[in-house]
Amino acid sequence: MTIQEVQQEIVDEFGMLTDWMDKYSLLIELGNDLDGFDEAQRTDQNLIEGCQSKVWLHAWLNNGQIQFMADSDAIIVKGIVALLIRVLNNRTPDEILQSELFFVDKIGLKEHLSPTRSNGLVSMIKQMRLFALAYKAKMEK
């Protein structure tokens, strides 16, 4: 599936829910389903700046594709990062850098988050793009 197709799938899933309490419940469920985070990666280096809660993001390159793992101490935020991983995991650096993450606006996520959580979302996306830039540079050497 392309990044656009995965995003559309997310838009469709959230579109079936009309009440934001149901959408928050889905985010919580997605956060609970996020794969376990290696305790060794719970370091200050992997901590994302700009988030109200603690969010750890680790990435590595595997056969030209970036793989992500993340965790948060806030369950809603953990669900948000799970969505980002679902869209951007196992993608090339170029795919990540060229993607427009339209699902965030289409599901109404930004408008239903507090300003500090919204800033955290932007910080998570920025960090994932920074990993893509770094791995792209490394691959071009």
C-alpha positions, 0 to 999 in steps of 0.5 A, spaced: 500 500 500 502 507 498 502 512 503 496 515 500 492 509 500 494 507 508 492 515 509 485 514 506 484 507 510 485 511 516 480 517 514 475 511 512 476 508 519 475 515 523 469 517 518 465 511 520 465 514 527 461 520 528 462 522 535 469 524 538 469 520 544 468 514 539 474 517 535 478 517 542 477 510 544 479 508 537 486 512 538 486 509 545 485 502 542 491 503 537 496 506 542 494 499 546 496 495 540 502 499 538 508 494 539 512 494 545 518 499 545 525 496 547 526 499 554 534 500 552 531 505 547 527 509 552 533 515 552 533 522 552 536 522 545 530 518 543 525 523 547 521 528 542 522 535 544 515 539 544 511 534 546 507 535 553 507 528 554 513 524 554 514 521 547 520 516 545 521 515 537 527 510 535 528 509 527 533 505 524 534 503 516 533 496 514 534 494 506 533 502 504 527 503 508 526 506 515 523 502 521 520 506 527 518 504 534 515 509 539 512 509 546 508 515 550 506 515 557 500 518 555 495 513 551 492 518 546 499 520 544 501 513 543 495 512 539 497 518 535 504 516 534 501 509 532 497 512 526 504 516 524 508 509 524 502 506 520 503 511 515 510 512 515 513 505 517 517 501 512 518 507 507 524 509 503 527 516 506 524 519 499 517 516 500 517 520 507 520 526 505 515 527 499 509 525 503 503 530 505 500 527 511 493 529 509 489 524 514 491 529 520 486 534 517 481 530 514 480 526 521 479 532 524 485 530 529 488 537 530 482 541 531 480 536 537 487 536 540 489 541 545 494 546 543 500 543 546 498 536 544 497 539 537 504 542 537 507 535 539 503 532 533 507 537 529 514 535 533 513 527 532 512 528 524 518 533 524 522 528 528 520 522 523 522 527 517 528 528 520 530 521 521 528 520 513 533 526 511 539 523 515 538 516 512 537 519 505 544 523 506 547 516 509 545 512 503 547 517 498 554 517 501 
